[in-house]
């Protein structure tokens, strides 16, 4: 099969879904451009800050992309390219896109509050507590996994002084952080025009890449980068959103778009055939290491088709910045379809360099760099550029996840009478979130990823449950969220059983115990929620339809 055909079919289907299914969802859900959003009504310029739709698309896309749409499809390719491709396309259109948009829109209609608060209003206080515990555990896994991925990507090995890819990407990334802060200051505090600032910012972004390539001065070990990442995410979680998070993600999106455009142009020129088998089998491997297409394919692809983490971004940072409800379609549904396109490119890349060894980031960068070399970009330059883009995916998700973890911890420790507790302080909440994640770093993302994938996808099912309950309470049709919800529950509860069994058998008792805890929490929450779909009213109901 020619990969260009797969890319074109995917792009056409995504555009058609955005125009047709997206419009259908907007009508069914009642998108109202005249309704005041929380970003405008509750503006504080720390967390609530209305943003231009294009800027917010950049923040949201950069935050949700993470390492998932690249790492997931590449790892799932062991089952063959055809099942991975079908799940990316269908999952993005009918599961992931609906999940992301539904989470964003329902949060906007609930004052920019988290999915946990949406569950409280529509299911009850017990449901909220269970969801928050589940989501917080998942966020700790996200922060730990992405911290390890970023540190590993930037690490320099003195034994291989000629390999400077990580040092170059790390140097450019640190420069980019300071560039983003300058961009935010001039746009939000000095009133600089967005168009002029964008052109200047993007030009300086590529200048940072050039400096990082020519002068890779940050030659640190993985442990040192772990420490740098921990300090960075603590600062990023507590800074005003306009100073770092929003401008960094916005500018970062241009880096990601450039990488995607370069890869697509290269595929158009090369038109490579898919070198890996279309289907390899339902079962891969033997014994304790055996993996089954169901449920592991749907768990492993992760962000390339659907990701529960996206619901936390949608209802955590993005919903607090939406300027107009009509923008939620572009930001929620559109960003997921773009991510689906990235996942298709990742799948094509692993096929193009079939047999290549290394991390998913290295395999992806090798494939895309080869594509871009066909229109004149040296492979060595292209590889550094793609690694930097990959790390940008992970780094933006990392700082967003830490901030959302802080929100959630503060929400869990808030007192009913509204008084503040020491644990509710944003600095304390951030320190605890980062500290718990740091404890898992010793495991490495390879051991964390399987349970992260299972917990992440189950979180998607729980988020779809929250949106479904809200739509039902609002008297609106909810089949578009209930059907994917049931499927995600079937996939992920099965996967958690496999993960718990494998880790207990292998002596990884912490990971095994986390899988068991997440499974029990999910079952209790699902059981609690069944009453809502049978017509019972939750306590504390205050639906803002």
Rosetta blueprint (number, residue, H / E / L):
1 X L
2 X E
3 X H
4 X H
5 X H
6 X H
7 X H
8 X H
9 X H
10 X H
11 X H
12 X H
13 X H
14 X H
15 X H
16 X H
17 X H
18 X H
19 X H
20 X L
21 X H
22 X H
23 X H
24 X H
25 X H
26 X H
27 X H
28 X H
29 X H
30 X L
31 X L
32 X L
33 X L
34 X L
35 X L
36 X L
37 X L
38 X H
39 X H
40 X H
41 X H
42 X L
43 X L
44 X L
45 X L
46 X L
47 X L
48 X L
49 X L
50 X L
51 X E
52 X L
53 X H
54 X H
55 X H
56 X H
57 X H
58 X H
59 X H
60 X H
61 X H
62 X H
63 X H
64 X H
65 X H
66 X L
67 X L
68 X H
69 X H
70 X H
71 X H
72 X H
73 X H
74 X H
75 X H
76 X H
77 X H
78 X H
79 X H
80 X L
81 X H
82 X H
83 X H
84 X H
85 X H
86 X H
87 X H
88 X H
89 X H
90 X H
91 X H
92 X H
93 X H
94 X H
95 X H
96 X H
97 X H
98 X H
99 X H
100 X H
101 X H
102 X H
103 X H
104 X H
105 X H
106 X H
107 X H
108 X H
109 X L
110 X L
111 X L
112 X L
113 X L
114 X L
115 X H
116 X H
117 X H
118 X H
119 X H
120 X H
121 X H
122 X H
123 X L
124 X L
125 X H
126 X H
127 X H
128 X H
129 X H
130 X H
131 X H
132 X H
133 X H
134 X H
135 X H
136 X H
137 X H
138 X H
139 X H
140 X H
141 X H
142 X H
143 X H
144 X H
145 X H
146 X H
147 X H
148 X H
149 X H
150 X H
151 X H
152 X H
153 X H
154 X H
155 X L
156 X L
157 X L
158 X H
159 X H
160 X H
161 X L
162 X L
163 X L
164 X L
165 X H
166 X H
167 X H
168 X H
169 X H
170 X H
171 X H
172 X H
173 X H
174 X H
175 X H
176 X H
177 X H
178 X H
179 X H
180 X H
181 X H
182 X H
183 X H
184 X H
185 X H
186 X H
187 X H
188 X H
189 X L
190 X L
191 X L
192 X L
193 X L
194 X H
195 X H
196 X H
197 X H
198 X H
199 X H
200 X H
201 X H
202 X H
203 X H
204 X H
205 X H
206 X H
207 X H
208 X H
209 X H
210 X H
211 X H
212 X H
213 X H
214 X H
215 X L
216 X L
217 X L
218 X L
219 X L
220 X L
221 X L
222 X H
223 X H
224 X H
225 X H
226 X H
227 X H
228 X H
229 X H
230 X H
231 X H
232 X H
233 X H
234 X H
235 X H
236 X H
237 X H
238 X H
239 X L
240 X L
241 X L
242 X L
243 X L
244 X L
245 X H
246 X H
247 X H
248 X H
249 X H
250 X H
251 X H
252 X H
253 X H
254 X H
255 X H
256 X H
257 X H
258 X H
259 X H
260 X H
261 X H
262 X H
263 X H
264 X H
265 X H
266 X H
267 X H
268 X H
269 X H
270 X H
271 X L
272 X L
273 X E
274 X L
275 X L
276 X L
277 X L
278 X L
279 X L
280 X L
281 X L
282 X L
283 X E
284 X E
285 X L
286 X L
287 X H
288 X H
289 X H
290 X L
291 X E
292 X E
293 X H
294 X H
295 X H
296 X H
297 X H
298 X H
299 X H
300 X H
301 X L
302 X H
303 X H
304 X H
305 X L
306 X L
307 X L
308 X H
309 X H
310 X H
311 X H
312 X H
313 X H
314 X H
315 X H
316 X H
317 X L
318 X H
319 X H
320 X H
321 X L
322 X E
323 X L
324 X L
325 X L
326 X L
327 X H
328 X H
329 X H
330 X H
331 X H
332 X H
333 X H
334 X H
335 X H
336 X H
337 X H
338 X H
339 X H
340 X H
341 X H
342 X H
343 X H
344 X H
345 X H
346 X H
347 X H
348 X H
349 X H
350 X H
351 X H
352 X H
353 X L
354 X L
355 X L
356 X L
357 X L
358 X L
359 X L
360 X H
361 X H
362 X H
363 X H
364 X H
365 X H
366 X H
367 X H
368 X H
369 X H
370 X H
371 X H
372 X H
373 X H
374 X L
375 X L
376 X L
377 X L
378 X L
379 X H
380 X H
381 X H
382 X H
383 X H
384 X H
385 X H
386 X H
387 X H
388 X H
389 X H
390 X H
391 X H
392 X H
393 X H
394 X H
395 X H
396 X H
397 X H
398 X H
399 X H
400 X H
401 X H
402 X H
403 X H
404 X H
405 X H
406 X H
407 X H
408 X H
409 X H
410 X H
411 X H
412 X H
413 X H
414 X L
415 X L
416 X L
417 X L
418 X L
419 X L
420 X L
421 X L
422 X H
423 X H
424 X H
425 X L
426 X H
427 X H
428 X H
429 X H
430 X H
431 X H
432 X H
433 X H
434 X H
435 X H
436 X H
437 X H
438 X H
439 X H
440 X H
441 X H
442 X H
443 X H
444 X L
445 X H
446 X H
447 X H
448 X H
449 X H
450 X H
451 X H
452 X H
453 X H
454 X H
455 X H
456 X H
457 X H
458 X H
459 X H
460 X H
461 X H
462 X H
463 X H
464 X H
465 X H
466 X H
467 X H
468 X H
469 X H
470 X H
471 X H
472 X H
473 X H
474 X L
475 X L
476 X L
477 X L
478 X L
479 X H
480 X H
481 X H
482 X H
483 X H
484 X H
485 X H
486 X H
487 X H
488 X H
489 X H
490 X H
491 X H
492 X H
493 X H
494 X H
495 X H
496 X H
497 X H
498 X H
499 X H
500 X H
501 X H
502 X H
503 X H
504 X H
505 X H
506 X L
507 X L
508 X L
509 X H
510 X H
511 X H
512 X H
513 X H
514 X H
515 X H
516 X H
517 X H
518 X H
519 X H
520 X H
521 X H
522 X H
523 X H
524 X H
525 X H
526 X H
527 X H
528 X H
529 X H
530 X H
531 X H
532 X H
533 X H
534 X L
535 X L
536 X L
537 X L
538 X L
539 X L
540 X L
541 X L
542 X L
543 X L
544 X L
545 X L
